[in-house]
Structures are given as structure tokens and as C-alpha cells.
């Protein structure tokens, strides 16, 4: 009797472990017309620098009828929540860790700065991102390619 209980317990643990995996959808319910990012920098030490990400959905896609809620995006080893701006438009900002918040002068170069990167559950190339969304209260993921758009630089 104990061997049957042990076997049942092992099967249950195996099934629960498989349920936590992140599977990418091959054909998502979302129709994205345009997806791109821009690099931004404040230009001053201690200011924000990072990526502004923009998603434009097809206006004919009604997320309410499909019971879909867009949650966030994985990009450049980071995760950020996507904010709904207007009909079919979502935006977020991912901050880079390379801009220091300290305004103190550095006299000794022996100090090393360690940047901790978040572990994301996906293997992504340079311009790939994964969008997470809820459909019928079930979390789903799909991969999208982001193009880089240049911002206009103004001389000072």
C-alpha cells in the first residue's frame, strides 16, 4: 500500500512541476500591427535611461469579448507591466542599470559595480520580447519581434 501512495505522490509532483512551465503560444489571439522600442537617456548622471516600448494592436480586436487582459512584457532580461494608453495602444518603460544614481565623484577606480540581471524564463535574442496576457484567467505568453526606432536628437 505504501508503494502505491509513494508512486501517486511522485506522479502528482511531476504533474505540478509541468504545470508551472512557460509555454509560448504559436497562434495568439492578439493581432499586433506594430511593435517597437526606443532607447532613452536623460543626459545627466543619475537620470533615467532605458527602453520605451510601444505596442499597437489591431483596432478591430476586442479584448473584452475574448476575455483578454494584457499584463506585461519581457525584454532585455527585464520584465515590465504594459500600460493601456488608448484604443489598441500599450506602452511601458524598462530602466537600465548602467546609469548610476550617485552624484559623488569617483576618485578610485578599484570599486567595482555589480549589476544584477533578473532571470527571465525565456531565451530571447536581441530584439525579441515575450508578451504575457491573461485569457479566461489563464496566463499565456507569445513572442514578438521589436524594431528599434531612433529618437530625434536636438543639438544643445
C-alpha angles and dihedrals in degrees: 000000000000092000090057091050091048091049091048091049092051092049091049092051090048093051092048090050091053092048091062095058121114110238121187117226113239094204112022124199091235122090108207114195098184135007124178145145137215128204114233133191129177093218094229130091110262094021127122121278128172144090130318109205124200130190124188116196127199107271090224091062108100107199093188095061091049090045092235127154118185109222114175152313136251112215134154093358092307137100127217135174115248115233121213108234105174139323107335096346126116130176141180141168124225114198120220120223096219097087112081123226092209120096094192118117116250112228099163120054093197091092113098123203116216117206114204112213119203117243109239121193095234136073106230133181122224099281100025124109136179121223119208122206140164119238116181088344091303119118114235134179136202135178124240133179116234121207120214117239121194121233121227112260117211121200115241 
